[in-house]
Amino acid sequence: MVTTYKHHIGGKWIRSFSGKTFMSINPANKAPVGKFQQGNRQDIDAAVRAATSAFKSWKDVPAPKRGEILLRAAQILRKRKEKFARIVTKEMGKVISEGRGDVQEAIDIFEYMAGEGRRLFGHTTPSELRNKFCMTFRQPLGVVGLITPWNFPIAIPAWKLAPALICGNSVIFKPSSDTPLCATKLVALLIEAGIPSGVLNLVTGSGNDVGMALVKHPSIRGISFTGSRTVGEKIVQYAGLKRVGLELGGKNPIIIMEDADLELAVEGVIWGGFGTTGQRCTAASRVIVHHKVKKQFEKRLLDHIKKLRVGDGIKKTTDVGPLINQKAVEKVHGYTLIGKQEGARLLHGGRFLNKKGFFYEPTVFSDVSPSMRIAQEEIFGPSISIIAVKDIKEAIDVCNRIEYGLSSSIYTNNIQNAFLAIEKIEAGITYVNASTIGSEVHLPFGGVKLTGNGTREAGIEGIYEFSETKTIYVDYSGKLQKAQIDDVMVR
Ligand code: NAD
């Protein structure tokens, strides 16, 4: 028996107006995980009505009280971490240790944003006039729409839900159709923690129907989107004057200089390139190596890759899980064929794995030139390209010759190289002597160039996306004072 899950609208679990459902499956073995409501515009309309009504009282709940609910959610999630991690692995495929990491990130952001309830700082600043007081404070936007991908099915929704709720917004959450069970369980947990009826609404269904209805809805004040560049561009086109936050793709480089600790660099490339089966926005997909150490690096890399065990992520012995679906397998394999056609040298992998699920071999191309498509386009799978360079200047130049700018990394023991990379690499994140992945929730996360539109998630900046600044002037002089008018100011 496959369980059928429902939308959560106005405090109730209800069916979609369409009466239709879709199936979510386990990518490791294609077994059904659950049936979910195939939402449409009517469901979004109902959710917007509920959220608009709930916003009126939610915005007036003191932020520290809102924080108490988030803290409770963190505590419940901590107790159920293993259960949630197994759901992540079952529905999304990542290995169980990473499933736990996905859940831990949600615990961390709930705790962090709970604390933000006692800050939500504005500024005070002197006035240019006497007997006048100036300050700013933060207000919620109103009803916001959250649209999320499948690759961090608990962490990414939590990264958006926590700041949206602590700022006093009410929310309509539309998760990826590849991971609706994770979303449903997370929403149920927040409701259990005490989020009032109508403040948090869940509508599942396709991007074109549910996602677009959310993006176009005139009563929605903000859209926070994480996903592909193609969809991000579409959202900007249809969102009108709403606040839009976009966290899009990446093509993240690791530079390895001739003075690097090569063993450390190899471990970083394996983790960055094949962790989460390469399905992270911060995955390392370009390895830019100093030509003097390229041969040695490649030999060590291959020694490590040969030991990787590909399989069902639920097994403790698995290092690399499946891809998310058949379309992803075809996309990754398509890039293997492109790489070969472009003249890159296939060092390892490049084949489907004949198993029950969506498995693909960890793949490495060498002798890649920076302009090849495999070095320019986001593959979003276990495929890395090695590019040789002669010095740090060329390495940084190759790094930057790309449309994206999310994460980046350099392995070096030379402080000049390290600081040149920190200063010159065009990316939102640069790691020194660590891989391209592993963000912490109290630091801002996001990219430059076509990775987004400048918003940052997490950290103190995470609340900017979900709040407006209000500016206050209090004049206690008891007379008319005019700013910028000289004769009033001069006494
Ligand atoms: P996707 O763009 O296909 O889907 C993301 C979400 O958008 C899903 O919920 C989907 O249903 C919805 N959607 C699809 N079409 C829509 C439309 N027309 N209108 C509104 N919503 C629509 O992305 P994906 O395959 O789920 O995720 C992979 C992508 O996400 C990669 O490009 C990856 O780099 C990116 N990503 C970025 C970050 C980041 O923080 N920068 C983090 C994780 C993933």
Residues whose N, C-alpha, C, O or C-beta is under 5 A from the ligand:
A	BS01	NAD	I147 T148 P149 W150 K174 P175 S176 S177 G205 S206 G207 N208 G211 M212 T226 G227 S228 R229 V231 K234 E247 L248 G249 G250 C281 T451
